[in-house]
Amino acid sequence: MEIQDLLINYNWKQDLNLQEITEDLRQGKSLVIVKDFPPHDDELQSFIGRLGVVLNEKRNNNGKAVFDVKITRRNNFFTSIANSNLIFPLHTDCADFDQIPDTVGLLCVEPAEEDQGINTFMFLNDLLRHLSVDERQKLLNKKWKFKNQERSILEIENGRYKICYDRITMESFSKLTEVEIEELNNLDKLFKHLSFNIKLKKGDLILFRNDLMLHGRSAIDTNSHRLMKRIRFTILNESLIP
C-alpha cells in the first residue's frame, strides 16, 4: 500500500466537516492531515476542542493544551527527549498516565532540514497481521511497568485491540531481564519493519490515534529551528460532535 493511501487530507482554508474528521480518527485506519493550519496555540486548541476533550498539562505552554516540541536545553541538558535532537523511537504518548489520551495532533510550524526530523508511524493493524495467536496472547497477558503504571503492550477494549508501548519509560523504571530485553529487541525490529515515514510541511497538522498506532521521529541537527506544536486529546462521542 502506498503512503498516500494511508493519509486523509483536508485544508484549513476550505470548509471542514468535523463529523468526517472525527469519524476518520475514530476508525483509526488512516492519518488525518489538515493543511495550511495557522501557527497559533489558541486556534489549535479551539479546533481540537471541537473534536475532543483536550489534555491540559503544567509543562504545556501556559499550562494549557499545546506544547512546543523544539530543541530546548536547561543547564546544558535537554529538558526531555521530545525537546532533544535525538531519535525518538516508536512509542505511545503518556504511557505512564492514569488515563492515556487516545489521539495526538502535531502541527508543523517550522520543519527541520529535508532529511531530518522525519515522523515515523506504525499501525497496530499491520502489527497484528504479523503476530501469531500465541504471540498476541503473550502481549495481552504480560504486564510491564510504565513508571507507576503496570500495563500490557496489547489490550482488548470493547472488542478492539489497543497498543501501549514506550521502551524508554519501560527501561527507565524497571530492571529488565536478558530475556525481556531480547523480547523488546525483537518487537522493535518488527515495529521498524512495519513502519513508514512522513515528512511534514509547514502548516501541516497531522492527527493520529495514540492507541491504534505508534509514532516517533528521526534525529535532528542540534542547531535546527524545527518547531512542532503538540496537542493531546480524547475523541468526543459521536452524539456530542457539533
N, C-alpha and C positions, 0 to 999 in steps of 0.2 A: 504494500500500500504506500502511495506517495504521501509525503508530509502534508502537502496541501489538502489531502483528503481528510486529515485529522484536524483541520482548522475551520472554524466558522467565523467569517469576517463581517463586521458591522462598521459603520462610520459615524463618528460623533456628530458630524455636520448634517447627517440625514436623520429622519425620524426613526427612533429606536423603539422596537417592540419589546418592552420589559418582560412580557409573558414569554415571548420566544427565547430571550436570553436566559431567563430563569429556568425554563424547561430544558434548554441545551445543557445548562450546568447540572440540573437535577439528574439528567440521564448520564452525564459524566463520560460520554463516549468521544468527546472532542474537546479541543481547546478553543475558547472564545477570545477573539481579538477585536477590540474596538479601536479603530484607527483615528488619528487626529484628535486625541483626547487632550484637553487643556492641562497644563502642568501645575495645577493649583490644589492644595490639600483640601480646601473646603468643597471644591467642585467634585473631587474624587470621593470624599466621604459622603456627600449628599447623594451622588449617583448610586454608590454601593448600598447606601441606606434604603434605597428603593428596591433593591434586590434581596436584601437580607439584614440580619442583625449584626452590626459591626462590633469588633472586639477592640475596646479601648485598653491601652496599656500605659503604665507610668513611663516606660522608656520611649514611647512614641513621641512624635512632635507635639509639644504642648499637652502631653498626656492624653491625646485623643486617639484616633484610629490609624493615622498614617505615620509610617516610619521611613526615614530616608536611608536607603541602602547605598552607602558610599564609603570610600576608604576613610576611616576615622581612627586616629591614634590618641591615646592618653598616656603620658609618661613613656612615650616611645613604644607602647604596646597597642595592638589593635583592640578596640573595645569589644569586638565579637568576631566570629568567623564571617558573618554576613558583612561586617564592616572592614574586612581584610581584603587583601589582593589574592588570597589563596583559592585553590579549587574548593568548591563546596559540593561534596559528594551527594548523590541521590538520597533524599530524606523526606520525612514528613515534618511540616512545621508544627511546633507546640506539642511534640510527642510526650512531654512531661507535664502538660497542663491537666487540671482536673477534667476539663471538657475541651476537646480538640475541635477548633473551628473546621468546618468541612470544606471551605473554599478560600482561595487566596487570589488576590489581584496584584499584579506588578505593572506599574506604569513607567515606561522608559522615557525619562526626561532628557538624559544625555547618555547615548550609547558609548561603550568602550571602543577601542580600535577594532578594525574589521575582524581580526582573528582572536579576539579576547572577550571575556565576559559573556560567552555564548550560553544561553539557557538550555538545559537538558531535561528531558521528561521520559517517564516510562509508565505506560498504562498497566494497571492491575490486571485487566482482562488478558493482556498479552502474557503476563507472568503466569496466570492460572492455566493457560493453554500449554505451558511448558512444565507444569508440575503434575506428578502422579497423584493418585488419591492418597497414598500414604504420605507423600511429601506435604500435601495440603493439610492433612490431619496433624502432622507434626508441628507445622507452623500455627495451627489453630490451638494446639494444646500447650505448647511450651511458653512459659511466661519469662519475660525479660524485664530488667529493671531500667526504667527511664526516670532517673533521679528518684523522686518519691513515689512514682507510679510503677505498678507491675502490670505489663500488658503483653499479649501475644502479638506476633507480627501480623497474623491474619485473624480476623474475627468475622462472624456472620451476624448481621443485624437486619431483621425483617426480611430474611431470605436472601440477603445480598452480601457478598464478600466485601470487606474493607481492609485496608492495609495501614500499618503504623510502623515506621522504621526510621531510626536516626542513630547510626552506628557511633557517631561521636559521643552522643549522650549515653548510649548503652555501655561504651567502654570507659567513659569518664566516671561512672558511678558504680561500676561493678568490676570485680576481678574475674575475668573470663578464663575458662579452662582452655587448653590447647584444642580440644575437640570443638568447643564453642567458637573459638577464633576461626578454625578451619571451616566450620559451618557458615559463618558470616562471610568468609572469603569466597566461598562457592556461590553464596547468594549475590554478593557484589559483582562477581563475574557474569552471572546470569542477568542481573539488572543492567549492566553495561551493554551486554549483547543485545538487549531488547530496547535500549534507549535510543532516542533521536534528538537532534539539536535544532534549535530555532534561534536565529539572530534577530532580536527585536530592533525595530527602527524607532527613531524619535517620534513620540506621540502615540506609540502602540501601548494599549492597555490590555494585558493578557489576563484572562480569568480561567482558573482551573480548579478541579476538585483536589482537595488536600488528602482525602481519604480513599480516593479511587486511582491515584497515581502518585509517583514520587517525582521530585524535581531537584535540580541542582544547577551548577554553573561552572564554567571553566575559569582558569586563572586570569588575573588582570595585572597589568603593569602597575607598579606602586605609585606612579605619578598620574595615573588615569583620573579623568574627571567624570567617570561613569556615575550616573545617578539614577536609581530606581526608587520609585515610591511604592511601598508595600502596604497592603491593607488586607486584613483577615476578617472573615465573616461567616455566618451560618445562613444558608439559604432560607428564605421565607417559605412557609407552607403556601400551596397554590391558592388557597382561599383568601390569603392576606395580600396578594400581589395587587397593587393599584391598577 
